[in-house]
Amino acid sequence: MTDKDTGTGLLEAAPSPSQPPLRAGRRFDVKNLGEVLALIGLIAAFAALNPATFLSPENLRTILDHASLPLIIGVGATLVILTGSIDLSVEGVMGAAGMTFVLLTANSRGSADFGPWAIVAGLAVGVGLGLLSGLVHTRLKVPSFIVTLGVWFVGLGIATVLFGDQSIPFLPDGGIKAWPSTLTFGLPNSFLLAAAFVLAGMFVARFTRLGRFAYAIGDSEEISRGNGIPVLRYKLYVFIVAGGCSAAAGVLAALKLGAGSATVGVGTLFLTIAAVVIGGTSLGGGKGGILRTAIGVLMLTVLNNGLILSGVSPNIQSAVSGTVLIAAVLVATWPHRSRLRIVK
Amino acid sequence: MTNASLAPRTGVETPALRLTNISKSFGSTHAVKNVSLKIPRHEVVGLIGENGAGKSTLLKILTGLYQPDSGTIETDGRPVKFRKPQDAVAAGIGVVHQEQSLLSNLSVAENIAMNALSSKDAATSYGFYRWKRLNQEAAAILARVGSTIDPRTKVSDLSFVDRQMVEIARALRVDETIHAAPLVILDEPTSVLERNETAILEREIRSLRDIGSVLFVSHRLDEVLRICDRVVVMRHGEVVADVRREEVTEEELFRLMIGQESRARVRKGGSAAGAVAAVEAKGLGRKGQFKDVSFAVPAGRSLAIVGAIGSGRESVCRALFGAEAFDAGTLEVAGRPVQGWSMRRAVRHGLAYIPSERKVEGMVGGLSAAENLTLVHPREAAKGPILRRKARMKAAEDWFERLDVRPRDPRLPLGRFSGGNQQKVVMAKWLRAEELSVLILDHPLRGLDPGASQTVNDQIRAAQDDGAAVILLPDTLEEALEMADEIIVMRDGEITARFDLSVDSPTSLDLLEKMV
């Protein structure tokens, strides 16, 4: 409604009741290729700077492995952001789910070994925390920003209690600990798992009520409600999915670390939210997509990896990442900034 | 309701919808009082009334959002109760809302099917979309209203009239589910449309008559008389007239609606022009928008700029107010050329701009009406940075009285007022400024009922009499002819004609000729 200058024509021009048919399949195109070009540009730049190392198979595998956690979390985070909410609880949920998993599988403390059920338990913790966030947000009308900020620390608290004051619970060498870095078809399992999440997420976003309603809710909750969409219920679902994604990432992170740690997720929140935004998903909701987030994740991962290879001091890397985030948003929103619009 | 298709078909004599003695009150206010009306099949019934006459409440009852305190609703001769919006849909009542109710980031097909998608329906199975089926269904419904919009298009890519088509298609979808003639309710569908788009819509509405019946809510009397077979007039929550189109004139309808005589429409003679132009544009241009635009508006005179979409007139107005830059020509305010023009400077020079997108640009809906009133010139109601609450309330109460803003409580958030009353407050915000020298109005009457329009027009004239120069972008040519001392016509960013109304008396056809 607000994106067009309506004017009020008074002329009786030849009526044109409909627009010419639009090109087919427009639901599926990544509208502007800017993000993809930026990714290619980054890769080209770092390949030129480090011809020997950057494009080596080992390094590419490292990049994909590093991308796996934010990719998995990004699926849930994108869905939440599409509805216009935000989920900050990522790191807490990862910690709680990761610790739960480690303590319920074979570990150096020998607390218990439930085999594959340990993974289920870890995911259940994440789903439970997502349910908690969603219920408090939708039923008690607390802004998602605050609820999930709280749940972040609830999750960290659970993880810390589980960790207790005993020795660090290590996973035994070999076995499942090696799974993430094992190669299948030349690619690390961690990345393949993440790719499966992304594909599933894209499917959800395009072909299911959950995904389409997330877009609808992000466009306008009021209109969605008027159209009979059970807004609160679908927001709750989205938080549950996000909790499940964070938990899956937590379990994977624990496997990669090979030990239980409450702080297994440190740093992933910034990376994920940044990737969602850089990918072009609007924080206001309703616009964007999971493929975009995946591209954003790859951009940031390539950037971090490339900076290390190029010998940039780790001390200034976070500053570089932050600058890139702001610059990317600036570039993405430049064409849309209109006069008289105010950004909060 | 779901068995409607199995029920015996009643004859044409049974109205599609009949209301008997419907009443609804909120606290001590009777929003709707003993309303009885019927909508026969294959008839277009118009419903008119001022803001607050009870139209909206009645519509909400018809669509299941409100339950009436008393009275009965019958569809196809059978009594029904609408407890929730889905019940009304199930009874074959589809609504095209006044505020666009489409989800703009979803596809046309999704929007058309949304009511079904959000419940159990063949278009989804176990939460999965059947895109192909959705698109086919949508294309079929769109074809019925004669539209060729691709159902896969995103709604945000559509023009306003196409969006209305989608809304109508969605309203029509109800009969797909019940297989009976639908009743489509259109709630002021033309308020956002261009004139030529309105013509298309009118054609559509007339063709809807063949497949069902229509309740057409509007406050444009000429339109109602053109489109409808019968007109129902509401005032103060009651039906005051129910007449056939042939039996009534626009003047009579206006009087029925307002309950008072319509005031003289022609402005008698222009006010004396000031010596110096309050604002003068000399060869103003902005690349791609307008070029070589020159005019001068002396204090106490009014200029209307008319033109079609793309004429660039909105852009000119925004440039005058410093909201958009111009890259050629000069702008003089009070006889002095301006440098580094900006909105802030414009306000300081006594320019006022009332934008057409009231909700987006003209008001802060979350703040109280009183705060909105004092937003532009806060100094009078403040001592340094500290706001003086009492002075503000005093000022607000005076203006509420003067402009007849209802409800009479300036402490309410502005967003809670009706459109007409919001516009009054937005206007008052600027009018109260003592230094007001130029008043720029971008479609000030859009979406207002006749009563509110008159108040707004009266205020424009009052400002003019107080010495303000007025620049008006009118909704209609009639508005221009009624309000302006001078009219310029723009086409494709250039001025194509000028009429000084104290010398010429152009007709709307003369103006139209220069616009296309």
Chai-1 contact restraints between the chains, C-beta under 6 A:
chainA,res_idxA,chainB,res_idxB,connection_type,confidence,min_distance_angstrom,max_distance_angstrom,comment,restraint_id
A,M1,B,Q100,contact,1.0,0.0,6.0,A-B,restraint_1
A,T2,B,V360,contact,1.0,0.0,6.0,A-B,restraint_2
A,D5,B,E314,contact,1.0,0.0,6.0,A-B,restraint_3
A,G7,B,I309,contact,1.0,0.0,6.0,A-B,restraint_4
A,G7,B,E314,contact,1.0,0.0,6.0,A-B,restraint_5
A,T8,B,H443,contact,1.0,0.0,6.0,A-B,restraint_6
A,T8,B,D475,contact,1.0,0.0,6.0,A-B,restraint_7
A,G9,B,E194,contact,1.0,0.0,6.0,A-B,restraint_8
A,G9,B,A308,contact,1.0,0.0,6.0,A-B,restraint_9
A,G9,B,I309,contact,1.0,0.0,6.0,A-B,restraint_10
A,L10,B,R195,contact,1.0,0.0,6.0,A-B,restraint_11
A,L10,B,L477,contact,1.0,0.0,6.0,A-B,restraint_12
A,L11,B,A308,contact,1.0,0.0,6.0,A-B,restraint_13
A,L11,B,M515,contact,1.0,0.0,6.0,A-B,restraint_14
A,L11,B,V516,contact,1.0,0.0,6.0,A-B,restraint_15
A,E12,B,N196,contact,1.0,0.0,6.0,A-B,restraint_16
A,A13,B,N196,contact,1.0,0.0,6.0,A-B,restraint_17
A,P15,B,N196,contact,1.0,0.0,6.0,A-B,restraint_18
A,P15,B,I200,contact,1.0,0.0,6.0,A-B,restraint_19
A,P17,B,I200,contact,1.0,0.0,6.0,A-B,restraint_20
A,S18,B,S147,contact,1.0,0.0,6.0,A-B,restraint_21
A,S18,B,T148,contact,1.0,0.0,6.0,A-B,restraint_22
A,S18,B,I149,contact,1.0,0.0,6.0,A-B,restraint_23
A,P21,B,D150,contact,1.0,0.0,6.0,A-B,restraint_24
A,L22,B,D150,contact,1.0,0.0,6.0,A-B,restraint_25
A,L22,B,T153,contact,1.0,0.0,6.0,A-B,restraint_26
A,F207,B,F128,contact,1.0,0.0,6.0,A-B,restraint_27
A,F207,B,Y129,contact,1.0,0.0,6.0,A-B,restraint_28
A,T208,B,G127,contact,1.0,0.0,6.0,A-B,restraint_29
A,T208,B,F128,contact,1.0,0.0,6.0,A-B,restraint_30
A,R209,B,T124,contact,1.0,0.0,6.0,A-B,restraint_31
A,R209,B,G127,contact,1.0,0.0,6.0,A-B,restraint_32
A,Y215,B,N105,contact,1.0,0.0,6.0,A-B,restraint_33
A,A216,B,L103,contact,1.0,0.0,6.0,A-B,restraint_34
A,A216,B,L106,contact,1.0,0.0,6.0,A-B,restraint_35
A,D219,B,L103,contact,1.0,0.0,6.0,A-B,restraint_36
A,D219,B,S104,contact,1.0,0.0,6.0,A-B,restraint_37
A,D219,B,N105,contact,1.0,0.0,6.0,A-B,restraint_38
A,I223,B,S101,contact,1.0,0.0,6.0,A-B,restraint_39
A,I223,B,L103,contact,1.0,0.0,6.0,A-B,restraint_40
A,G226,B,S101,contact,1.0,0.0,6.0,A-B,restraint_41
A,N227,B,M114,contact,1.0,0.0,6.0,A-B,restraint_42
A,G228,B,N115,contact,1.0,0.0,6.0,A-B,restraint_43
A,G228,B,S118,contact,1.0,0.0,6.0,A-B,restraint_44
A,I229,B,S118,contact,1.0,0.0,6.0,A-B,restraint_45
A,G286,B,N105,contact,1.0,0.0,6.0,A-B,restraint_46
A,R339,B,A323,contact,1.0,0.0,6.0,A-B,restraint_47
A,R339,B,E324,contact,1.0,0.0,6.0,A-B,restraint_48
A,L340,B,A323,contact,1.0,0.0,6.0,A-B,restraint_49
A,L340,B,E361,contact,1.0,0.0,6.0,A-B,restraint_50
